[in-house]
Amino acid sequence: MNILAVQGSPKRNGNTAALLHHFLKAMEEDKNVKIEQIYLASKNIKPCMGCGKCKKASQGCVMKDDMREIYSSLLAADVLVLASPIYWFNVTAQTKPFLDRIYGLPDYENVLQGKKFVLLMTYFDPDPNIGARITTDMMKEACAYVKMDFAKVLGVCTGTVSVQENFPAQAEAYHLGKALLEE
């Protein structure tokens, strides 16, 4: 199983990274799992220009940036794990261009079909958190559109305790990873 874990926080070692770490810890125990991690804040991903050239040319997106290497990782993955904090009711500014540029994959409506999708979120305000709900709904719609299996979601409030100190959240992330392996 190939896992592509995309970390969308601008903080390399913050709450979102900790949540992703505990989720992936379960995966790392399985010798048949290959994990690739991408830290979006270190990538040069230009925003989609809406030019439509990706749909007119069989090579996909014509922009020359780090998405070119990420496209091959997306295609090779069986599971896409997206980990992002919720800022201003949605994913981070680092995450949004990545999501928008998935449109640039040749035949994106079909090449992602059957892949599993996992959403991990951290946010400051307590549950029920409207930003987490908006993000979950957005990703469920996107997955349905490209026929990906929206497999798992975990949101953790970090307003009073960090993920690094939240042992129940760490355990929940780990068990979510284990459950995904058993599917």
C-alpha positions as CSV (number, residue, x, y, z in Angstrom):
1,M,0.0,0.0,0.0
2,N,1.4,3.4,-1.0
3,I,0.5,6.3,1.3
4,L,0.9,9.9,0.3
5,A,0.8,12.1,3.4
6,V,0.4,15.8,2.6
7,Q,1.1,18.2,5.6
8,G,-0.5,21.6,5.0
9,S,0.5,23.5,8.1
10,P,3.0,26.3,7.8
11,K,4.5,24.9,11.1
12,R,6.7,21.9,10.4
13,N,6.4,20.6,14.0
14,G,3.1,21.9,15.2
15,N,-0.2,20.3,16.2
16,T,-1.0,19.1,12.7
17,A,2.4,17.5,12.3
18,A,1.9,15.7,15.6
19,L,-1.5,14.4,14.6
20,L,-0.2,13.2,11.3
21,H,2.8,11.6,13.0
22,H,0.5,9.5,15.3
23,F,-1.7,8.4,12.4
24,L,1.3,7.4,10.3
25,K,2.9,5.6,13.3
26,A,0.3,2.8,12.8
27,M,1.1,2.6,9.1
28,E,4.9,2.4,9.7
29,E,4.4,-0.9,11.6
30,D,3.3,-2.6,8.5
31,K,6.2,-3.6,6.3
32,N,4.0,-3.6,3.2
33,V,3.2,0.1,3.5
34,K,5.3,2.7,1.7
35,I,4.9,6.3,3.0
36,E,5.8,9.5,1.2
37,Q,5.4,12.7,3.2
38,I,5.2,16.1,1.6
39,Y,5.5,19.3,3.6
40,L,3.6,21.9,1.5
41,A,5.2,25.0,3.0
42,S,8.5,23.9,1.6
43,K,7.2,23.4,-1.9
44,N,6.8,25.9,-4.7
45,I,3.2,25.5,-5.8
46,K,1.8,28.3,-7.8
47,P,-2.0,28.9,-7.6
48,C,-4.1,27.7,-10.5
49,M,-4.5,30.4,-13.1
50,G,-7.7,29.0,-14.5
51,C,-6.2,29.0,-18.0
52,G,-7.8,25.7,-19.0
53,K,-4.6,24.5,-20.8
54,C,-4.5,21.4,-18.7
55,K,-7.8,20.3,-20.3
56,K,-6.7,21.1,-23.9
57,A,-3.3,19.5,-23.7
58,S,-2.8,15.8,-22.9
59,Q,0.2,16.6,-20.6
60,G,-1.9,18.2,-17.9
61,C,-1.0,21.4,-16.1
62,V,1.5,23.5,-18.0
63,M,2.9,25.3,-15.0
64,K,6.5,24.4,-14.1
65,D,6.7,24.1,-10.3
66,D,6.8,21.4,-7.6
67,M,3.3,20.1,-8.5
68,R,4.9,18.2,-11.4
69,E,6.6,15.8,-8.9
70,I,3.6,15.7,-6.7
71,Y,1.4,14.6,-9.6
72,S,3.4,11.4,-10.0
73,S,3.2,10.8,-6.2
74,L,-0.6,11.3,-6.3
75,L,-1.0,8.8,-9.1
76,A,1.2,6.2,-7.3
77,A,-0.7,6.5,-4.0
78,D,-3.4,4.2,-2.9
79,V,-4.2,6.5,0.0
80,L,-4.0,10.3,0.2
81,V,-3.8,11.7,3.7
82,L,-4.4,15.4,3.9
83,A,-3.4,17.0,7.2
84,S,-4.2,20.7,7.6
85,P,-5.0,23.1,10.4
86,I,-8.2,25.1,10.0
87,Y,-7.5,28.8,9.5
88,W,-10.4,31.1,8.8
89,F,-12.9,28.3,8.4
90,N,-11.0,26.2,5.9
91,V,-7.6,24.6,4.9
92,T,-4.5,26.7,5.0
93,A,-3.1,28.9,2.3
94,Q,-0.4,26.3,1.7
95,T,-3.0,23.6,1.2
96,K,-5.5,25.3,-1.1
97,P,-3.2,25.7,-4.1
98,F,-2.3,22.0,-3.8
99,L,-6.0,21.1,-3.9
100,D,-6.8,23.4,-6.7
101,R,-4.0,22.1,-8.9
102,I,-5.3,18.5,-8.7
103,Y,-7.6,19.7,-11.4
104,G,-4.5,19.9,-13.7
105,L,-4.0,16.1,-13.6
106,P,-4.8,14.6,-17.0
107,D,-8.1,12.8,-16.7
108,Y,-8.3,13.8,-13.0
109,E,-12.0,12.7,-12.9
110,N,-10.9,9.1,-13.4
111,V,-7.2,8.7,-12.3
112,L,-8.0,9.2,-8.6
113,Q,-11.0,6.8,-8.7
114,G,-10.9,4.2,-6.0
115,K,-8.1,5.8,-4.0
116,K,-8.8,6.3,-0.3
117,F,-8.8,9.8,1.2
118,V,-8.1,10.6,4.9
119,L,-8.6,14.1,6.3
120,L,-6.8,15.1,9.5
121,M,-7.5,18.6,11.0
122,T,-6.5,20.7,13.9
123,Y,-8.3,23.8,15.0
124,F,-8.4,26.3,17.9
125,D,-12.1,26.7,18.7
126,P,-13.9,23.9,20.4
127,D,-16.4,21.4,18.8
128,P,-18.7,21.7,17.2
129,N,-16.3,23.6,14.9
130,I,-17.9,25.2,11.8
131,G,-14.5,25.3,10.0
132,A,-14.0,21.6,10.5
133,R,-17.5,20.9,9.2
134,I,-17.0,23.2,6.1
135,T,-13.7,21.5,5.3
136,T,-15.0,18.0,5.8
137,D,-18.0,18.8,3.6
138,M,-15.8,20.3,0.9
139,M,-13.5,17.3,0.8
140,K,-16.4,14.9,0.8
141,E,-17.8,16.7,-2.2
142,A,-14.4,16.7,-4.0
143,C,-13.9,13.0,-3.3
144,A,-17.3,12.1,-4.6
145,Y,-16.6,14.2,-7.7
146,V,-13.4,12.3,-8.6
147,K,-14.7,9.0,-7.2
148,M,-12.2,8.8,-4.3
149,D,-13.3,6.9,-1.2
150,F,-13.6,9.4,1.7
151,A,-12.4,6.8,4.2
152,K,-11.5,8.6,7.5
153,V,-11.7,12.0,9.1
154,L,-10.3,13.2,12.4
155,G,-10.5,16.7,13.8
156,V,-8.8,17.8,17.0
157,C,-9.4,21.0,19.0
158,T,-6.1,22.4,20.2
159,G,-7.4,25.5,21.9
160,T,-6.9,24.2,25.4
161,V,-4.4,21.3,25.0
162,S,-1.9,20.7,22.2
163,V,-1.8,17.4,20.3
164,Q,1.6,16.9,21.8
165,E,0.0,16.8,25.2
166,N,-3.4,15.3,24.2
167,F,-2.8,11.5,24.6
168,P,-6.5,10.6,23.8
169,A,-6.1,12.4,20.4
170,Q,-2.8,10.7,19.8
171,A,-4.4,7.3,20.4
172,E,-7.4,8.1,18.3
173,A,-5.1,9.1,15.3
174,Y,-3.1,5.9,15.8
175,H,-6.2,3.7,15.9
176,L,-7.6,5.5,12.8
177,G,-4.4,4.5,11.0
178,K,-4.7,0.9,12.2
179,A,-8.3,0.8,11.1
180,L,-7.4,2.0,7.6
181,L,-4.9,-0.8,7.3
182,E,-7.5,-3.4,8.3
183,E,-10.0,-2.3,5.6
